[in-house]
Amino acid sequence: DALPVVMAQTPAGYGAIPAGPGGGASMATNPAFAPDADGSDETFVIFFRRLGLKPEADPYRLDVAKFLLVALVVAGNLMHPFAAMGSKLACALHNFMAMFTFPAFVLIGGYVSAELTQRRRRAVVAYLLIPYVLLQSAYVGAYVLLYWRPSPRDHPGGKERAGGQLTYDWTPQGDWGPLSLAMPFGDLWYLLALVQFIMWRPFAMEMKHTVLVHMLLGCCVGYTTIGRFLTLHRTVTHLPFFLLGHTLRRHGMFFPPAASFPGRAIAAAALLVAAGGCFVAVYGFGHRSSAVWEMDSSYHTVWGAAYKWGGVIQAFAYVATTVVTAAFFALLPPAAAVYVQQQKQGGAGAGAAGSKPGKGGGGGGGDGG
């Protein structure tokens, strides 16, 4: 028999786990989750409900998703240097991970985003802006010591370690721009982008068909030279995912776990096709860069002479990323099922250890659940 699952109550606030549609009065009274009064987003609701999207009844499933996505981001960061050194396997795997990890994470961020109260505004400063300033300053100091001071050790290729910024295979990357708080290092771009997502969301939700409008902006920003300054380029290209997540929450929808074998088979096939496409692009056509999925550089930088087609390629990237992200969530099991399975294993282990049934004896595992 399945053991009872007790979900702990999480206090409301910025970053709190959402109670899920119908899970409390907070969503009904929060204007950030109120559907449009004029019914302008009715087409959006009908379209996604026909795709099978349902209310997210298991808020802890989002925690499972965030854990897996963070693990994949870390794995991708470890593979990136090897991909830059020429490893085809690392390059293919990094392309596949970059296709959906951050878009899925941004989508979850939009799903849990709520009205900017005074408390949440202070939280944005305390938990996003201040950590960014501290970590960025630490990175700047570390890289000045490592790569701007003269070094007696030469580069393996015969070059001295000259001025540079983030490096792969000890080769300074010249396209990271000058050292400053306006050019985020590594994954610190997400902190700045999240601040901009949160601040722009109330204005974006005033627009009709806001997700499509911001997808169009994301396709156009690649023709500019904004680049990594204040991570504006990446903010614009990832904003549609944030707004999609928030719009789904407003209408009580999310990507549900596949409930049938055919559904799980289709989701697994979508992931396999995406991974296979990455391997074919790397091994068959010599593709090396994952910039098309990271969405952080101008089309001229990524595609060179073919930059005119950048907007079309970006539109394809949006479609492919959304499909792969939906497949990822479809294969993500409910957190309650994982929790119950762990409790079953714990109970079996306690029984094997020799616990005797009796007054409280056989209920040791149940008490723990």
Sequence and secondary structure as in RCSB ss.txt:
>XXXX:A:sequence
DALPVVMAQTPAGYGAIPAGPGGGASMATNPAFAPDADGSDETFVIFFRRLGLKPEADPYRLDVAKFLLVALVVA
GNLMHPFAAMGSKLACALHNFMAMFTFPAFVLIGGYVSAELTQRRRRAVVAYLLIPYVLLQSAYVGAYVLLYWRP
SPRDHPGGKERAGGQLTYDWTPQGDWGPLSLAMPFGDLWYLLALVQFIMWRPFAMEMKHTVLVHMLLGCCVGYTT
IGRFLTLHRTVTHLPFFLLGHTLRRHGMFFPPAASFPGRAIAAAALLVAAGGCFVAVYGFGHRSSAVWEMDSSYH
TVWGAAYKWGGVIQAFAYVATTVVTAAFFALLPPAAAVYVQQQKQGGAGAGAAGSKPGKGGGGGGGDGG
>XXXX:A:secstr
            STT     TTS SHHHH GGG   TT TTHHHHHHHHHTT B    THHHHHHHHHHHHHHHH
HHHHHHHHHTT HHHHHHHHHHHHHHHHHHHHHHHHH     HHHHHHHIIIIIHHHHHHHHHHHHHHHHHHTS 
 SSB TTS B  S SSEETTEE GGG SSSTTS  GGGHHHHHHHHHHHHHHHHTTSTTHHHHHHHHHHHGGGS 
 TTGGGHHHHHHHHHHHHHHHHHHHTT B     SHHHHHHHHHHHHHHHHHHHHHHHHH     HHHH  S HH
HHHGGGGGGHHHHHHHHHHHHHHHHHHHHHT   HHHHHHHHHHHHHHHHHHTT   STTTTTHHHHH 
